[in-house]
Structures are given as structure tokens and as C-alpha cells.
Amino acid sequence: MHVDITAETRLLLIGMPGGELRLAATMAREAGAEVIMADQPDAALNILRGASVGLVMIDVMADVAGFVAQLRRERFVVPVIACGIDAPAERAVAAIRGGARDYVPLPSDRMMIAAALAIAATPPATRVVGNHPAFLKAIDYAGAIAPGSLPVSIVGETGTGRALLARAIHVASGRSGPFLAVECNGTASVMVEAELFGHRPGDLAGVPTGRLGKLDEARGGTLFVRDIDRLAPETQGRLMLALMDDRAGFRLIVSSACDLATLVPTGDFRADLAARQSTARIDLPPLRDRAGDIALLAPHLAERTARIEGGAVRPVDAAAVALLGDYPWPGNVRELEDVMRRAVILARGPAIGREDLVLVDGTRMLAIARPQEAGVDGLVGRTVEDVERALILRTLERCRGNRTSASGILGISVRTMRNKLRIFVEAGIPVAPAA
Ligand SMILES: Nc1ncnc2c1ncn2[C@@H]1O[C@H](COP(=O)(O)OP(=O)(O)OP(=O)(O)O)[C@@H](O)[C@H]1O
């Protein structure tokens, strides 16, 4: 089972009292997992109003759709997974249609259920792997500023390990409070506001109850705001006001795709918030710029998934590492992690080999590998313009339409890239849609 539970790990389980699920949850809790239990969706909502939860698991026989609808009404952003023991397939389908992110069939053995719940409620590993000089510089700096409460911004492309580093800073800081995360990218601003600031009873139409915001809940701990460059201007203002209050009592770490200062002149980001948050800025390099780290990361990620999700722990052979090093990784370490998760399942031999490496759409990495011998000779006879166009389109395709990653690989600005693509489109040449 893989669930991206961002930074929080507290698991809320909704299951009938006396049922197998509840008994297993008690066992998982006794073994040290952070599991909160509720008998009914209503009781679960009450818990959510007062405490942050990273993941909700709900018995598929409960009213999943009704529960998810109420979560939306109250603007909660939390993944909901339906689960059941020998449940009929229609219930699972209905749960997904009702808004559950996934359905997880649980084993019938109570010990096994307890183990599955314990995994879901285990904090993600904070081991940070890599030894490229630019990466080490970032890690050393993070270690140096971890103690205390200096505001930190972590700048890097998606999947470069920004959340992992934020958590590592929190752990190294020794702060006793919780580590809580708020996601800005792809989350409606009303939802982000509710997550950050909570609301009082009656503030939301049709919702008589109030709810605690993460700003209050993070007291004594760390609040991690992911992709803060996507935060709406009004919310930036509210956040800045809250931060000016001396009693805030939490450390704010943010991640963004670019240096916040560069967004100030265009009016996309508040100057005061950018300045405050840039007290310490850590730049995480994209994976393609530290391809040497793949030799360390690939086996680490394969072993981690094998241990968490089950599967044999196999080494990664040298040819596979070479093939991985040849790919541009638009999704960075997260994408590599996903490739290794599939490889753990696919591998049959003594080691993970090239044939076990598959992209998200099922394309084998071997099939798209750059022919090593083609070289410049193969280009003789073609015009520079023609070769440039082919290179741009192919790189864009490999980056699945992501303009920023493709232009980074090509060493041109996003603006130049967009201009070129516009010219291609005008000439009737098909261009991969923006990711
Ligand atoms: N240097 C690293 N060592 C070990 N694991 C890593 C490293 N960098 C990233 N990971 C793993 O890769 C995955 C993605 O990392 P993370 O969530 O921190 O990325 P991110 O930059 O916050 O991106 P996004 O916002 O898209 O999630 C996580 O599972 C994380 O544990």
C-alpha cells in the first residue's frame, strides 16, 4: 500500500466498535503507531475539527460518500482510503466513486491488519541520501540552521526532496511540537485558508461547527507550507499578519519552485513575506544535475519500498544504474522512487536490471534509451534548424510536456522555449501539451 501522506502521519481509523478493524487498530496502537479511532463518521469529523490527521482510513461498509462530502463542505484536505476485510467489490467501487482516494483490501488475519495500519501510521523515513557537492552544500546548510526557529525556504523543482528536508530540519531542531504540512499547489484557496487558520462555528455556510487551524496546532513545532509560490495574494496577507504576532510559536518552513524574491517585482508574491521567509534559503538541485547520486538513491529507494510494501530486497545492477543516469528525470527523486517501486514488483532475477525499469505509462526505459553510438555523424546532412527543432520536441516529450524541466535540460530560458514552441505550433508541428 502506498499513500502519499505528505508530512503528517497520524492515522484516523473509522470502524465499528468490536469489529476486527478496531481490534487490529488497538494492537497497532499498543505497538506504538499513532492511530486515533472513531466509531462513526460523525465522531471522526469531531476529531478532525480539533487535531491534524495525515490519513483517514474508513471501513468500506460505512457511509464513505457522505463522509467525504462533509469533509469537502468543511474544507478539510486529507486523503481518505476505504478499507475492508472480504468486502464485496461493489462496496469498493462505490467508495471510490464517493470520493475515497483508494480501496485497500485488508488481510483477514488481525496481526496482519495491525501491521498494515502500523505501516500507514509510521513517520516517513528522514534519511537523506546523496553526495553531489551541490546537494551536500544544501544538506550541510540545513543541518547548521536546524536548531532554533529561523524561517527557512527550500527552493527546488517538484520531487527534489523539499518535504523530506523540511522534516529532517524539524527532527534535527529538537522542537517538541508537531510537524504539520499544508499543500498550496492544486488546493483551492478557501481550503488552504481553512487548513491554515481554521474557522469559527457558523463561519462557513451550513457548517455549525468550528475547527482549529494548523497555525494554532503547530505551536512549539514546525509548519511546512508546500509550494508557497502558489499561495493566493489574500492568503499571503493573512499569513504575514499571523507571523507578525510574536505569539505565533512555530517555525515556518516553506518550499517553492523558484526563489520567492524573483516573484516580488511581478506582484505575484508579497515582498515582506518573501523577505521574512528568505532568512535562510536552501537550494536543492534537480536530479539530472546530480546524476551521480542515482547510484546511491536507486538501491536506497528500492530497499525502502521493498521493506515498506513487501517484496524482496534486491541490489540494482550496474547496467540499470547507467540507464537510470541517462534519463532526464523531470519528476526528480519522486519519479525515480516510483520507477524503483515498479522495479521491486517486476524484478525476478537476483538483481534489479535494465528490463525491470518502466516509466509510469508502461514504457520500458530501455526502449527510449539514447543510442550511444549515434553521435554527431548521424546528424550530418540535416540543417541546424531541423536538428534544434527535433531536439527541443524530443526533450519536451521525454519531460512529458513540462516546459520548465525541458528548458532546464536544454539550457535555454522558459521564455525562449515558449517562443520556439509557438513558432512550431504556427507551422502546424504537433507539440506535447503543457504538463
Ligand atoms: N535525497 C533523498 N534521499 C532519500 N529519499 C529522497 C531524497 N529526496 C527525495 N526523496 C524521496 O523522494 C520522494 C519525494 O520527495 P519529497 O516529497 O520530499 O519531494 P518534494 O520536493 O517535496 O516534492 P513534492 O512537493 O512534489 O512532493 C519522497 O518519498 C522522499 O522521501
The ligand as an ORCA input file, in Angstrom:
! r2SCAN-3c Opt
* xyz 0 1
  N      17.897     12.740     -1.091
  C      16.927     11.871     -0.849
  N      17.173     10.743     -0.150
  C      16.199      9.833      0.074
  N      14.936      9.971     -0.350
  C      14.613     11.071     -1.039
  C      15.591     12.086     -1.316
  N      14.990     13.076     -1.993
  C      13.710     12.723     -2.139
  N      13.470     11.517     -1.557
  C      12.175     10.805     -1.545
  O      11.509     11.127     -2.753
  C      10.130     11.401     -2.526
  C       9.810     12.825     -2.944
  O      10.434     13.725     -2.057
  P       9.670     14.978     -1.421
  O       8.220     14.678     -1.195
  O      10.472     15.436     -0.266
  O       9.803     15.976     -2.638
  P       9.306     17.479     -2.798
  O      10.453     18.221     -3.356
  O       8.698     17.959     -1.534
  O       8.292     17.352     -3.967
  P       6.703     17.425     -3.990
  O       6.331     18.758     -3.437
  O       6.375     17.243     -5.435
  O       6.264     16.257     -3.150
  C       9.893     11.140     -1.053
  O       9.433      9.842     -0.865
  C      11.264     11.308     -0.425
  O      11.402     10.537      0.737
*
